[in-house]
């Protein structure tokens, strides 16, 4: 009889695990809180970025405030860290080891290259962008980074599109 109880428990736990895993795998929206970068990692909260899986790719809807107006480089970085002014996040997410910064629309560059983020004259970023090569699953275990300058989607005349300093960061932990 004890053996049957163990089998039943194993089956129940198995069903529970599959159900939880199915819920995680079908998740279609994620919210990433964003903070100004500091040496310690988290500065002032500047808002969130909502990521939604669509049939066209990843819809990225920023809800950010208190940023410098203009275009900003916007990327997924390798590590889920924001310390040391964002430098602990390492480089742009590049699982295929292309070593090229070519923007969000070319398959032969970093997968973490996102469309540039637009901040209006009031310091708000609310214009959604689409990253056609990314999925929510790609984001887990990485960070989302906003750079001080724009992004020309090339490695010249300055490396990595010329975005420069890392000004805001949010981490995306594995579920």
N, C-alpha and C positions, 0 to 999 in steps of 0.2 A: 504494500500500500504506500509506503514511504517513497518508493521508486516512482510510482504513478504521480504523486504530488510534485516530485522534482521535475518530471516530464511536463506536467501541466504548467508549473511555474516557468520553465524554460520556454514553452510555447507562448505564454502570455507575455513574457519579457521580449521575446522575438517579435511578436506582433506590435508591441509598444515601440520597439526600436525602429521597425520599418515605418510605422506611422509617423514618428518624430522625424526620421530621415526624409520621408516624402514631404512633410511640411516644410522642412528646410530647403529642399530641392525645388519646391514650387513657389517659394517666396519670390515675389516679383517687384518689391519695393524695399529700398534701404535708405535710411537717413544717416548722414555723416555730420556730426557736430564739428565745427571749424573754429580754431583759435589762432590768434596772432602768435607767431613764433617768438620764443625767448630762449635763453641759455638752458633753462630748466625744462622747457618743452611746451607748457600751456600758458599762454598769456590771456588777454581778454577774449571772451567769446564774441565772435563776429557773425554767428548765424549757423545755418545748416545747408547742406546740399542733399537734395532728394534724388536718388537714382531709381529709375524705373525701367525694368526689362520690357522692351517692345519687340515686335517682329522686325523692326528696322535697325535695331541695335539698342544701345543704352541711352535713354533719355535722361539728361542731367539738368535738374532744375535748381539753380542756386537761390537761396533766400539769405543773402549776406548783406551786411551793413558795415559802415565805418572803414571802407577801403578807399584807396586812392583812385580817383576817376581815371578812366582810360582802359586800354586793353592789357590783359595780364596773361602770362603763360600759366597753363593749367594742366597738371599732369598727375598720373598715378605713379608713385615712387615705390621702389622695391620693399622697403622695410616699414612695418607699422610703428614707426617711432617719429617723434617730432622734436626731440631735444637738440641742443646746440644750434639754435636758430634754424631748425629743420634739417641740418646736415646729417643727423642720424638716420634719416629716411633713405639714405644712399641715392643711387641714380634712378633714372626713369625705368619703369617696369619694362623689361625687354626679355621675355622668356625664350625667344628664338635667337637671342644673342646676335642681333643684327648690327649693333653698335652704331645705328644711324638714327638721327632725329629728323623725321620726315613728315610729322603731323599725323592727324587722326585718320586720314583717308587712303594712305598708301600701305600696302601689306608688307613692304620690305623695310619697315622702320620699327621703332619702339611701339609696342602695343599700348603702353601707358601715355602716349601723346594724345592729349585731348584738344578739342576746339578751344580757341582762346576765350577767356572769360571777359565779358564787357561790364565795366562798372560805370554807372551814370554820374552826372555832375553832383548828385546828392550823396555819393559814396555807396550806392546800392547796386548789387548785382542780382538781377532777377530774370534775366533773359535766358531761357533754356537753350541747351545745345544738344546735339546728337553725336554719340561716339559709335559709329556703325560696326566697328570690329570688336567691341567689348561686350561682355556679359556680366551680370552681377557676380557670378561664380569667380570670374577673373579677379575681382577686387579684394577678396578675402585674404587677410594677412599682408596688406599693403597700406599705403597712406595716400591721401589726396593732398596735393600741394598747389598753392597759389604763389606765383612769383611776382616780384616788383614790376618788371617790365613786360613788354609784349612778347609775341612769339611769331617768328616768320616761317616756322615749320622747316627750317634748314639748319645745318651746322656751320653756316657762314653768313655774314662776316664774323658772327660770334657763335660759339658752341651752344648747342641745345636751344636754338631759336632766339637767343639773346635775352631770355627772361630775367637773368640775374638773381638777386637775393630772394630767398624763400621767406615770404611774409606771413602766410597763414597755412595751417596744416590741420588735418584731421586723420585719425587712424581708423582702420577697418579691420577689426579682429575677426579671426576665423570663428564660425558659429560653433 
